[in-house]
C-alpha cells in the first residue's frame, strides 16, 4: 500500500457517511423530478400550440400527476 495515498483520504464517521449518502440520494431524486417536470411542461406547451384537444388533455393529466393542485386556502 502507498501510505501517501492513505493520508490523503479524509477520515469520516459512519454518521457523516450515511448523511452524505442520504443527501446524494435526495439530490438525485430531486434532479429526476425536475427533469420529469421539464419534459412534461415542454410537451404540454408544444401541444397547446399545435396539438389536438385529446393530446392536450393527456399531457395536462401527466403534468397534474407531477404538480399537485392547490386548494383555495393554501
Residue pairs with C-beta under 8 A, 6 or more apart in sequence:
12 20
33 66
36 66
37 66
37 67
40 59
40 62
40 63
40 66
41 63
43 59
43 62
44 56
44 59
44 60
44 62
44 63
47 55
47 56
47 59
48 56
51 59
